[in-house]
Amino acid sequence: MPGRILLAAVAVLLVAASPAPKAGGVSVKTADYDFAYRWPAEVEAIPALRARMAAEQSELRRSLASDAGEARRAAAADPDLRFVPFQYAAEWKVVTNLPGWLSLSQAVSTYEGGAHPNSGFDSRVWDRTAGVARMPLDLFVSAQALDAAIRGPFCEALDRERAVRRGEPVDRASGDDFDACIAPSEQTLILGSSNRKTFNRIGLLVGPYAAGPYAEGAYDITLPVTPAVLQAVKPEFRAAFGP
């Protein structure tokens, strides 16, 4: 009996001493480009998801290297052109970590010459039960169903933010595209949680030029999961959502 207790104690110590997964990713700088692609420890702890991220970064880096090399050769052949090394930086972050799901968002910044860098967003949810990555929008019946459920409150929240940045109310009847009520389903959808049990928040990341000029920057709108939103969720995923 003492021997068994000792072995059990050693096993516990070994588990406790095992290092926790660290954040992963790649960072490479060459004469042609500066590339960075990172993901958090929560992704590193899921082999299949880590492999997916690694494959994505490999393809993105290959494409960046090809485009940058082509631009450098074009500049070398034309004295009117000046080559500037390309840049690509992407970082995945955890939105929420639920028992059955890992929700992630990504911020991307790129530069290939021009007046300023460009930026954008992406998102995924990892379905632990199925062992697959899904686009958040795929959990809904359709883009149209989601728009019908949240377009009103989304545009109201967006207009409030626009008014703060512009110093004046937004006139949707102006005919200006930057005053329009845009479709939430066309923005980057992220799924969040305040109770760590279910998705009870919906985030909409709106990139530059989608809702205003570049100088206004991006918008981040958060909405609650309401009964109308629940009705827009596919039946097989409704258990993952809650008010």
PADO-222910 format. One record per residue: residue number from 1; x, y, z of N, C-alpha, C, CB in turn; chain. Coordinates in steps of 0.02 Angstrom, whole numbers. Glycine has a CB too. Layout:
BAGU pos   n.px   n.py   n.pz  ca.px  ca.py  ca.pz   c.px   c.py   c.pz  cb.px  cb.py  cb.pz unit
BAGU NUM      X      Y      Z      X      Y      Z      X      Y      Z      X      Y      Z    A
...
END
This chain:
BAGU pos   n.px   n.py   n.pz  ca.px  ca.py  ca.pz   c.px   c.py   c.pz  cb.px  cb.py  cb.pz unit
BAGU   1     41    -61      0      0      0      0     42     63      0    -46      0     60    A
BAGU   2     94     68     44    137    128     42    168    139    -26    191    123     95    A
BAGU   3    187     83    -60    217     89   -126    169    119   -176    241     22   -150    A
BAGU   4    105     98   -173     55    125   -219     44    200   -206    -11     87   -212    A
BAGU   5     43    218   -143     34    289   -125     92    330   -152     28    298    -49    A
BAGU   6    153    302   -145    212    338   -170    209    347   -245    276    301   -150    A
BAGU   7    190    293   -281    186    298   -354    133    349   -376    169    229   -384    A
BAGU   8     76    349   -340     24    397   -356     47    468   -345    -39    384   -314    A
BAGU   9     84    478   -291    110    545   -276    159    568   -329    143    546   -207    A
BAGU  10    202    522   -352    251    538   -404    215    557   -469    299    479   -416    A
BAGU  11    162    518   -485    124    532   -546     93    602   -544     69    480   -556    A
BAGU  12     66    620   -486     36    687   -478     88    741   -487      3    694   -410    A
BAGU  13    147    729   -458    201    779   -464    224    786   -537    260    759   -420    A
BAGU  14    227    730   -573    248    733   -643    198    772   -685    257    662   -671    A
BAGU  15    133    761   -673     82    798   -709     86    872   -694     12    771   -692    A
BAGU  16     95    887   -629     99    957   -608    160    991   -638    100    962   -532    A
BAGU  17    214    951   -647    276    980   -672    276    987   -748    334    939   -651    A
BAGU  18    228    955   -783    226    959   -855    214   1031   -877    171    913   -884    A
BAGU  19    254   1057   -922    246   1126   -943    181   1138   -980    304   1148   -986    A
BAGU  20    148   1193   -966     86   1211  -1001    104   1231  -1072     49   1268   -964    A
BAGU  21     59   1218  -1119     72   1239  -1188     85   1314  -1193     14   1219  -1234    A
BAGU  22    132   1332  -1236    147   1402  -1246    115   1425  -1312    224   1414  -1247    A
BAGU  23    111   1490  -1320     85   1517  -1382    130   1495  -1440     80   1594  -1379    A
BAGU  24    101   1489  -1499    140   1466  -1556    138   1515  -1613    114   1399  -1580    A
BAGU  25    173   1498  -1666    173   1540  -1725    241   1545  -1757    149   1609  -1707    A
BAGU  26    245   1589  -1807    305   1598  -1846    319   1672  -1856    300   1562  -1914    A
BAGU  27    382   1691  -1853    402   1760  -1868    464   1757  -1911    414   1801  -1802    A
BAGU  28    461   1785  -1971    516   1782  -2019    526   1851  -2051    503   1728  -2073    A
BAGU  29    588   1872  -2055    603   1935  -2088    658   1924  -2139    625   1989  -2037    A
BAGU  30    645   1944  -2202    694   1938  -2255    701   2006  -2289    673   1883  -2307    A
BAGU  31    742   2008  -2341    751   2071  -2378    687   2090  -2415    809   2065  -2426    A
BAGU  32    644   2040  -2429    583   2052  -2468    522   2064  -2425    571   1995  -2514    A
BAGU  33    520   2034  -2365    459   2038  -2326    471   2027  -2252    408   1987  -2351    A
BAGU  34    422   2049  -2213    421   2039  -2140    355   2004  -2125    428   2108  -2100    A
BAGU  35    359   1942  -2101    300   1900  -2093    294   1876  -2020    301   1840  -2140    A
BAGU  36    234   1882  -1992    221   1857  -1925    150   1828  -1923    230   1912  -1871    A
BAGU  37    145   1769  -1894     80   1736  -1887     81   1699  -1820     66   1686  -1948    A
BAGU  38     36   1720  -1775     39   1693  -1706    -29   1669  -1684     65   1747  -1658    A
BAGU  39    -27   1619  -1638    -89   1594  -1608    -77   1581  -1534   -113   1529  -1644    A
BAGU  40   -129   1580  -1493   -122   1574  -1421   -109   1502  -1397   -183   1600  -1386    A
BAGU  41    -93   1495  -1333    -79   1430  -1304   -139   1383  -1310    -59   1437  -1231    A
BAGU  42   -199   1410  -1307   -259   1368  -1312   -262   1332  -1379   -322   1411  -1302    A
BAGU  43   -237   1364  -1431   -234   1331  -1497   -178   1279  -1498   -223   1383  -1553    A
BAGU  44   -122   1297  -1469    -64   1252  -1467    -82   1187  -1431     -5   1286  -1431    A
BAGU  45   -130   1190  -1385   -149   1131  -1346   -195   1083  -1385   -184   1152  -1282    A
BAGU  46   -219   1104  -1444   -263   1062  -1485   -225   1044  -1549   -331   1099  -1501    A
BAGU  47   -196    984  -1553   -153    966  -1609   -184    978  -1678   -134    895  -1604    A
BAGU  48   -247    959  -1687   -279    967  -1752   -287   1041  -1771   -347    933  -1753    A
BAGU  49   -304   1082  -1722   -312   1153  -1735   -244   1186  -1747   -349   1188  -1677    A
BAGU  50   -195   1164  -1708   -127   1191  -1718   -103   1174  -1789    -79   1162  -1665    A
BAGU  51   -115   1113  -1811    -94   1093  -1878   -128   1136  -1932   -109   1019  -1890    A
BAGU  52   -191   1151  -1920   -229   1193  -1967   -198   1263  -1971   -303   1198  -1947    A
BAGU  53   -183   1292  -1913   -153   1358  -1910    -84   1358  -1944   -147   1383  -1838    A
BAGU  54    -45   1306  -1931     21   1301  -1961     17   1297  -2037     59   1239  -1933    A
BAGU  55    -32   1260  -2062    -41   1254  -2134    -62   1321  -2164    -93   1200  -2151    A
BAGU  56   -106   1357  -2129   -128   1422  -2154    -70   1471  -2158   -183   1451  -2108    A
BAGU  57    -29   1473  -2104     26   1520  -2105     77   1503  -2159     60   1522  -2037    A
BAGU  58     87   1438  -2171    135   1417  -2222    112   1441  -2291    142   1341  -2222    A
BAGU  59     48   1434  -2306     22   1456  -2371     24   1532  -2377    -50   1430  -2380    A
BAGU  60      7   1567  -2323      9   1640  -2325     80   1666  -2335    -20   1669  -2260    A
BAGU  61    128   1634  -2301    197   1655  -2309    222   1642  -2379    241   1619  -2258    A
BAGU  62    204   1584  -2408    224   1568  -2476    197   1620  -2525    200   1498  -2496    A
BAGU  63    134   1639  -2516    103   1688  -2560    136   1757  -2552     28   1694  -2546    A
BAGU  64    150   1776  -2490    183   1840  -2477    252   1842  -2509    188   1854  -2402    A
BAGU  65    290   1789  -2501    357   1786  -2529    355   1792  -2605    392   1720  -2509    A
BAGU  66    306   1759  -2636    299   1762  -2709    282   1832  -2732    246   1712  -2733    A
BAGU  67    233   1863  -2699    211   1930  -2719    267   1982  -2708    148   1951  -2681    A
BAGU  68    301   1976  -2651    354   2024  -2635    412   2016  -2684    379   2014  -2563    A
BAGU  69    429   1954  -2701    483   1943  -2748    467   1971  -2817    498   1869  -2754    A
BAGU  70    404   1963  -2838    383   1991  -2902    387   2067  -2902    311   1968  -2919    A
BAGU  71    366   2098  -2846    368   2171  -2841    441   2196  -2841    332   2194  -2777    A
BAGU  72    485   2160  -2807    555   2180  -2806    586   2176  -2876    595   2135  -2757    A
BAGU  73    570   2124  -2913    598   2117  -2980    570   2171  -3027    582   2047  -3009    A
BAGU  74    506   2188  -3018    476   2240  -3059    509   2308  -3045    400   2245  -3046    A
BAGU  75    524   2321  -2981    556   2384  -2962    628   2387  -2989    556   2393  -2886    A
BAGU  76    662   2330  -2990    730   2329  -3015    733   2343  -3090    762   2261  -3001    A
BAGU  77    678   2327  -3125    677   2337  -3197    649   2405  -3217    635   2282  -3229    A
BAGU  78    622   2441  -3169    590   2506  -3185    616   2559  -3136    512   2501  -3181    A
BAGU  79    656   2607  -3159    684   2658  -3114    632   2703  -3082    733   2701  -3152    A
BAGU  80    571   2703  -3109    519   2745  -3079    484   2710  -3020    467   2762  -3132    A
BAGU  81    500   2647  -3010    469   2610  -2954    519   2603  -2897    446   2541  -2978    A
BAGU  82    493   2605  -2837    534   2595  -2777    506   2537  -2737    539   2660  -2734    A
BAGU  83    547   2487  -2726    523   2429  -2689    528   2441  -2614    563   2366  -2708    A
BAGU  84    473   2426  -2580    470   2429  -2507    452   2358  -2483    418   2482  -2481    A
BAGU  85    491   2330  -2437    475   2262  -2414    402   2255  -2391    521   2243  -2356    A
BAGU  86    372   2200  -2410    302   2188  -2392    299   2167  -2318    272   2132  -2437    A
BAGU  87    240   2179  -2289    229   2160  -2219    163   2123  -2212    230   2223  -2174    A
BAGU  88    164   2073  -2170    103   2036  -2153    108   2015  -2080     92   1974  -2201    A
BAGU  89     60   2037  -2039     60   2019  -1968    -11   1998  -1949     85   2078  -1924    A
BAGU  90    -17   1938  -1923    -83   1912  -1902    -76   1881  -1833   -110   1861  -1953    A
BAGU  91   -125   1893  -1792   -124   1864  -1725   -194   1841  -1705    -97   1915  -1673    A
BAGU  92   -198   1777  -1687   -261   1749  -1661   -264   1759  -1586   -267   1673  -1680    A
BAGU  93   -323   1775  -1561   -333   1782  -1489   -397   1745  -1469   -337   1857  -1469    A
BAGU  94   -399   1726  -1406   -458   1691  -1380   -513   1741  -1364   -440   1649  -1317    A
BAGU  95   -572   1729  -1391   -630   1769  -1373   -662   1739  -1312   -681   1772  -1432    A
BAGU  96   -674   1674  -1314   -699   1638  -1255   -683   1564  -1262   -776   1649  -1247    A
BAGU  97   -674   1532  -1205   -656   1461  -1203   -709   1424  -1163   -585   1451  -1171    A
BAGU  98   -753   1390  -1199   -810   1355  -1168   -797   1280  -1167   -875   1370  -1207    A
BAGU  99   -834   1243  -1127   -824   1170  -1123   -825   1136  -1191   -877   1140  -1079    A
BAGU 100   -870   1157  -1236   -875   1124  -1301   -847   1164  -1359   -945   1108  -1315    A
BAGU 101   -824   1226  -1345   -805   1270  -1400   -746   1314  -1380   -864   1312  -1422    A
BAGU 102   -705   1330  -1430   -653   1381  -1422   -666   1433  -1476   -580   1350  -1427    A
BAGU 103   -680   1494  -1455   -695   1548  -1502   -634   1593  -1509   -757   1589  -1479    A
BAGU 104   -616   1607  -1572   -555   1645  -1586   -569   1703  -1633   -502   1599  -1617    A
BAGU 105   -531   1756  -1625   -533   1812  -1672   -462   1827  -1694   -566   1875  -1641    A
BAGU 106   -456   1854  -1754   -390   1870  -1782   -388   1941  -1808   -372   1820  -1838    A
BAGU 107   -335   1977  -1791   -322   2043  -1819   -264   2037  -1868   -307   2096  -1763    A
BAGU 108   -272   2067  -1927   -222   2063  -1979   -202   2132  -2001   -248   2022  -2039    A
BAGU 109   -137   2142  -2011   -111   2205  -2037    -64   2189  -2095    -75   2247  -1982    A
BAGU 110    -74   2222  -2152    -32   2210  -2210     -8   2276  -2240    -71   2169  -2264    A
BAGU 111     49   2272  -2273     74   2331  -2309    112   2308  -2370    121   2374  -2262    A
BAGU 112     92   2334  -2427    125   2318  -2491    140   2381  -2530     80   2270  -2533    A
BAGU 113    159   2434  -2493    170   2499  -2524    105   2539  -2521    194   2491  -2596    A
BAGU 114    109   2602  -2537     48   2643  -2535     49   2691  -2477    -13   2599  -2531    A
BAGU 115     -7   2725  -2468    -11   2779  -2418    -11   2754  -2347    -72   2820  -2430    A
BAGU 116    -38   2694  -2336    -45   2669  -2267    -54   2593  -2268   -104   2703  -2231    A
BAGU 117    -43   2561  -2210    -56   2489  -2206   -131   2476  -2211    -28   2460  -2139    A
BAGU 118   -147   2414  -2225   -217   2392  -2224   -227   2344  -2166   -237   2359  -2292    A
BAGU 119   -288   2340  -2142   -302   2296  -2086   -368   2260  -2097   -303   2335  -2020    A
BAGU 120   -376   2205  -2062   -438   2167  -2068   -444   2118  -2011   -440   2130  -2135    A
BAGU 121   -496   2077  -2014   -511   2031  -1960   -532   1963  -1988   -567   2059  -1915    A
BAGU 122   -529   1914  -1945   -553   1847  -1961   -577   1815  -1896   -498   1804  -1997    A
BAGU 123   -611   1759  -1901   -635   1725  -1841   -647   1652  -1856   -700   1759  -1814    A
BAGU 124   -645   1612  -1803   -660   1540  -1807   -689   1518  -1740   -596   1499  -1825    A
BAGU 125   -724   1463  -1741   -742   1428  -1680   -720   1355  -1688   -819   1434  -1663    A
BAGU 126   -688   1328  -1637   -668   1258  -1639   -721   1218  -1602   -597   1248  -1606    A
BAGU 127   -751   1172  -1638   -803   1128  -1611   -767   1068  -1580   -854   1105  -1667    A
BAGU 128   -765   1066  -1514   -728   1012  -1480   -761    944  -1490   -722   1027  -1405    A
BAGU 129   -826    943  -1495   -862    879  -1503   -847    848  -1571   -937    889  -1494    A
BAGU 130   -852    889  -1623   -841    864  -1691   -767    865  -1711   -880    906  -1741    A
BAGU 131   -726    903  -1674   -656    908  -1690   -643    945  -1755   -626    840  -1694    A
BAGU 132   -682    997  -1768   -674   1035  -1830   -679   1110  -1815   -728   1015  -1882    A
BAGU 133   -648   1149  -1860   -653   1222  -1856   -712   1244  -1899   -587   1257  -1880    A
BAGU 134   -750   1291  -1873   -808   1317  -1910   -805   1393  -1913   -874   1293  -1876    A
BAGU 135   -833   1420  -1966   -844   1492  -1969   -905   1507  -1925   -855   1517  -2043    A
BAGU 136   -902   1559  -1884   -960   1574  -1840  -1026   1579  -1878   -948   1638  -1803    A
BAGU 137  -1025   1607  -1938  -1087   1615  -1975  -1118   1548  -1993  -1074   1655  -2038    A
BAGU 138  -1076   1495  -1997  -1101   1429  -2015  -1145   1399  -1961  -1044   1383  -2030    A
BAGU 139  -1145   1428  -1901  -1188   1403  -1847  -1259   1430  -1853  -1158   1422  -1779    A
BAGU 140  -1269   1475  -1901  -1335   1505  -1910  -1370   1477  -1972  -1329   1582  -1916    A
BAGU 141  -1436   1482  -1972  -1476   1455  -2027  -1454   1485  -2093  -1551   1469  -2015    A
BAGU 142  -1443   1550  -2094  -1419   1585  -2154  -1397   1655  -2134  -1475   1588  -2208    A
BAGU 143  -1361   1687  -2180  -1341   1756  -2168  -1402   1801  -2164  -1294   1781  -2224    A
BAGU 144  -1452   1786  -2205  -1513   1826  -2204  -1550   1820  -2138  -1559   1805  -2262    A
BAGU 145  -1550   1760  -2110  -1584   1750  -2045  -1549   1788  -1990  -1587   1675  -2028    A
BAGU 146  -1483   1788  -1991  -1446   1826  -1940  -1457   1900  -1949  -1370   1810  -1944    A
BAGU 147  -1456   1924  -2011  -1467   1995  -2023  -1536   2017  -1998  -1461   2011  -2098    A
BAGU 148  -1586   1975  -2010  -1654   1992  -1988  -1658   1998  -1912  -1704   1940  -2013    A
BAGU 149  -1617   1958  -1877  -1619   1957  -1804  -1581   2015  -1772  -1591   1892  -1778    A
BAGU 150  -1527   2039  -1805  -1484   2088  -1770  -1471   2152  -1809  -1419   2056  -1755    A
BAGU 151  -1495   2158  -1870  -1476   2217  -1909  -1499   2282  -1876  -1506   2213  -1979    A
BAGU 152  -1559   2283  -1849  -1584   2344  -1816  -1539   2367  -1759  -1654   2333  -1791    A
BAGU 153  -1530   2325  -1708  -1488   2346  -1651  -1414   2356  -1671  -1491   2295  -1596    A
BAGU 154  -1391   2318  -1721  -1322   2327  -1743  -1312   2397  -1773  -1304   2273  -1794    A
BAGU 155  -1357   2417  -1818  -1349   2482  -1850  -1359   2539  -1801  -1398   2489  -1908    A
BAGU 156  -1403   2530  -1752  -1412   2582  -1701  -1348   2591  -1660  -1471   2564  -1654    A
BAGU 157  -1317   2535  -1641  -1255   2538  -1602  -1199   2567  -1645  -1235   2469  -1576    A
BAGU 158  -1196   2548  -1708  -1145   2573  -1754  -1153   2649  -1763  -1149   2537  -1821    A
BAGU 159  -1215   2672  -1772  -1226   2743  -1781  -1206   2783  -1720  -1300   2756  -1798    A
BAGU 160  -1217   2755  -1661  -1196   2791  -1600  -1120   2799  -1599  -1219   2752  -1536    A
BAGU 161  -1084   2747  -1619  -1011   2751  -1621   -988   2799  -1676   -981   2682  -1632    A
BAGU 162  -1020   2796  -1733  -1003   2842  -1787  -1013   2915  -1765  -1046   2828  -1849    A
BAGU 163  -1068   2928  -1731  -1083   2997  -1709  -1030   3022  -1661  -1152   3000  -1677    A
BAGU 164  -1007   2979  -1617   -955   2999  -1569   -891   3018  -1606   -941   2942  -1519    A
BAGU 165   -872   2978  -1655   -809   2991  -1691   -815   3050  -1738   -789   2929  -1730    A
BAGU 166   -874   3062  -1764   -883   3116  -1813   -905   3182  -1781   -934   3096  -1865    A
BAGU 167   -929   3177  -1719   -952   3237  -1686  -1019   3262  -1709   -902   3291  -1695    A
BAGU 168  -1057   3220  -1743  -1124   3239  -1766  -1165   3176  -1780  -1120   3283  -1830    A
BAGU 169  -1232   3181  -1777  -1274   3123  -1789  -1266   3096  -1861  -1347   3140  -1777    A
BAGU 170  -1281   3032  -1869  -1277   3001  -1935  -1345   3006  -1969  -1256   2926  -1929    A
BAGU 171  -1344   3028  -2031  -1405   3034  -2071  -1406   2977  -2122  -1410   3104  -2106    A
BAGU 172  -1443   2925  -2109  -1444   2868  -2154  -1475   2885  -2222  -1482   2810  -2123    A
BAGU 173  -1513   2939  -2225  -1545   2959  -2287  -1500   3003  -2330  -1611   2995  -2273    A
BAGU 174  -1438   3013  -2309  -1394   3059  -2345  -1373   3033  -2414  -1332   3072  -2304    A
BAGU 175  -1377   2968  -2424  -1353   2939  -2487  -1279   2923  -2486  -1368   2987  -2543    A
BAGU 176  -1245   2941  -2433  -1174   2925  -2425  -1167   2854  -2400  -1139   2976  -2376    A
BAGU 177  -1125   2815  -2434  -1116   2745  -2413  -1091   2740  -2341  -1067   2711  -2460    A
BAGU 178  -1053   2789  -2319  -1026   2787  -2251  -1078   2804  -2198   -968   2835  -2245    A
BAGU 179  -1139   2821  -2220  -1195   2833  -2173  -1245   2775  -2175  -1229   2899  -2189    A
BAGU 180  -1234   2728  -2219  -1284   2675  -2230  -1285   2625  -2173  -1270   2640  -2295    A
BAGU 181  -1342   2591  -2167  -1349   2535  -2121  -1324   2473  -2157  -1425   2526  -2096    A
BAGU 182  -1265   2450  -2139  -1234   2395  -2175  -1256   2327  -2146  -1157   2401  -2171    A
BAGU 183  -1247   2275  -2185  -1268   2208  -2164  -1219   2179  -2113  -1273   2161  -2225    A
BAGU 184  -1242   2161  -2054  -1196   2132  -2004  -1164   2067  -2027  -1233   2120  -1940    A
BAGU 185  -1200   2028  -2067  -1173   1963  -2089  -1112   1971  -2135  -1226   1923  -2124    A
BAGU 186  -1102   2031  -2163  -1045   2043  -2206   -984   2067  -2168  -1064   2095  -2259    A
BAGU 187   -992   2075  -2102   -935   2094  -2060   -906   2031  -2029   -958   2145  -2004    A
BAGU 188   -852   2039  -1991   -823   1980  -1958   -861   1966  -1894   -747   1992  -1942    A
BAGU 189   -892   1908  -1892   -934   1888  -1836   -892   1849  -1785   -994   1845  -1860    A
BAGU 190   -896   1869  -1722   -863   1832  -1669   -914   1813  -1616   -804   1873  -1637    A
BAGU 191   -904   1755  -1585   -951   1731  -1534   -917   1734  -1466   -973   1658  -1551    A
BAGU 192   -950   1767  -1419   -922   1777  -1352   -967   1751  -1298   -906   1849  -1341    A
BAGU 193   -942   1755  -1236   -980   1731  -1179   -960   1769  -1116   -970   1656  -1169    A
BAGU 194  -1009   1787  -1076   -995   1818  -1011  -1006   1769   -954  -1039   1879  -1002    A
BAGU 195  -1036   1710   -970  -1049   1661   -917  -1004   1599   -922  -1122   1640   -920    A
BAGU 196   -963   1596   -974   -916   1540   -985   -952   1472   -991   -866   1537   -928    A
BAGU 197  -1015   1476  -1010  -1054   1414  -1020  -1082   1410  -1090  -1110   1410   -969    A
BAGU 198  -1109   1466  -1114  -1139   1468  -1180  -1119   1533  -1215  -1217   1463  -1175    A
BAGU 199  -1130   1534  -1281  -1121   1596  -1318  -1180   1641  -1303  -1114   1582  -1396    A
BAGU 200  -1169   1695  -1268  -1224   1741  -1254  -1210   1812  -1278  -1238   1742  -1179    A
BAGU 201  -1156   1818  -1318  -1140   1883  -1348  -1118   1872  -1420  -1084   1919  -1308    A
BAGU 202  -1136   1920  -1462  -1114   1919  -1532  -1074   1983  -1544  -1175   1915  -1581    A
BAGU 203  -1014   1974  -1570   -973   2032  -1587   -969   2040  -1662   -902   2024  -1557    A
BAGU 204   -968   2102  -1684   -960   2118  -1755   -900   2164  -1762  -1025   2151  -1785    A
BAGU 205   -849   2141  -1797   -789   2181  -1809   -795   2210  -1879   -725   2138  -1802    A
BAGU 206   -796   2276  -1882   -807   2312  -1945   -742   2346  -1965   -865   2364  -1938    A
BAGU 207   -713   2325  -2020   -649   2351  -2042   -653   2420  -2072   -618   2304  -2091    A
BAGU 208   -595   2453  -2081   -593   2519  -2113   -626   2517  -2182   -521   2543  -2119    A
BAGU 209   -659   2571  -2199   -695   2580  -2263   -763   2545  -2265   -652   2555  -2319    A
BAGU 210   -777   2499  -2219   -842   2464  -2221   -898   2508  -2195   -838   2400  -2181    A
BAGU 211   -882   2549  -2144   -934   2591  -2114   -914   2665  -2110   -950   2566  -2044    A
BAGU 212   -855   2680  -2135   -831   2749  -2132   -763   2754  -2166   -826   2773  -2059    A
BAGU 213   -737   2814  -2173   -671   2823  -2205   -615   2790  -2164   -656   2897  -2215    A
BAGU 214   -558   2781  -2195   -502   2748  -2163   -484   2781  -2096   -441   2748  -2209    A
BAGU 215   -487   2847  -2094   -467   2884  -2034   -510   2867  -1973   -471   2959  -2048    A
BAGU 216   -571   2843  -1984   -614   2825  -1928   -592   2760  -1895   -686   2819  -1950    A
BAGU 217   -554   2720  -1931   -532   2657  -1903   -586   2603  -1904   -508   2667  -1832    A
BAGU 218   -574   2551  -1865   -621   2495  -1862   -672   2506  -1807   -583   2429  -1850    A
BAGU 219   -728   2470  -1812   -780   2471  -1761   -789   2402  -1731   -847   2497  -1792    A
BAGU 220   -803   2400  -1667   -814   2337  -1631   -881   2342  -1595   -755   2322  -1581    A
BAGU 221   -931   2308  -1621   -998   2311  -1594  -1016   2245  -1559  -1050   2328  -1650    A
BAGU 222  -1042   2249  -1499  -1062   2189  -1461  -1137   2191  -1448  -1022   2184  -1395    A
BAGU 223  -1170   2135  -1462  -1242   2129  -1452  -1257   2068  -1410  -1278   2126  -1520    A
BAGU 224  -1312   2069  -1373  -1331   2010  -1334  -1365   1957  -1378  -1378   2030  -1276    A
BAGU 225  -1363   1896  -1355  -1400   1843  -1389  -1472   1845  -1363  -1368   1772  -1376    A
BAGU 226  -1518   1863  -1406  -1588   1870  -1389  -1628   1810  -1415  -1617   1937  -1417    A
BAGU 227  -1692   1805  -1397  -1733   1751  -1426  -1734   1753  -1502  -1804   1757  -1400    A
BAGU 228  -1732   1813  -1531  -1731   1818  -1604  -1667   1788  -1632  -1738   1891  -1626    A
BAGU 229  -1611   1800  -1598  -1547   1771  -1620  -1549   1695  -1614  -1489   1800  -1578    A
BAGU 230  -1577   1670  -1559  -1581   1598  -1550  -1620   1565  -1606  -1613   1582  -1482    A
BAGU 231  -1672   1597  -1629  -1712   1570  -1684  -1673   1567  -1749  -1775   1610  -1693    A
BAGU 232  -1622   1610  -1754  -1581   1611  -1815  -1525   1560  -1814  -1552   1681  -1826    A
BAGU 233  -1514   1529  -1756  -1461   1478  -1749  -1488   1411  -1775  -1438   1472  -1675    A
BAGU 234  -1445   1373  -1808  -1465   1307  -1831  -1484   1264  -1770  -1407   1273  -1872    A
BAGU 235  -1536   1224  -1776  -1559   1184  -1719  -1505   1142  -1685  -1614   1138  -1741    A
BAGU 236  -1459   1115  -1725  -1407   1071  -1696  -1356   1109  -1654  -1372   1034  -1751    A
BAGU 237  -1356   1176  -1659  -1307   1215  -1621  -1340   1258  -1567  -1268   1259  -1668    A
BAGU 238  -1405   1256  -1561  -1439   1302  -1514  -1419   1289  -1441  -1514   1294  -1521    A
BAGU 239  -1402   1228  -1424  -1382   1214  -1355  -1319   1251  -1335  -1372   1139  -1345    A
BAGU 240  -1280   1273  -1385  -1218   1310  -1370  -1231   1383  -1357  -1169   1302  -1428    A
BAGU 241  -1293   1406  -1369  -1310   1476  -1360  -1359   1484  -1301  -1341   1505  -1424    A
BAGU 242  -1358   1544  -1272  -1405   1559  -1219  -1408   1633  -1206  -1385   1522  -1155    A
BAGU 243  -1462   1657  -1176  -1469   1729  -1163  -1422   1751  -1107  -1541   1746  -1146    A
END
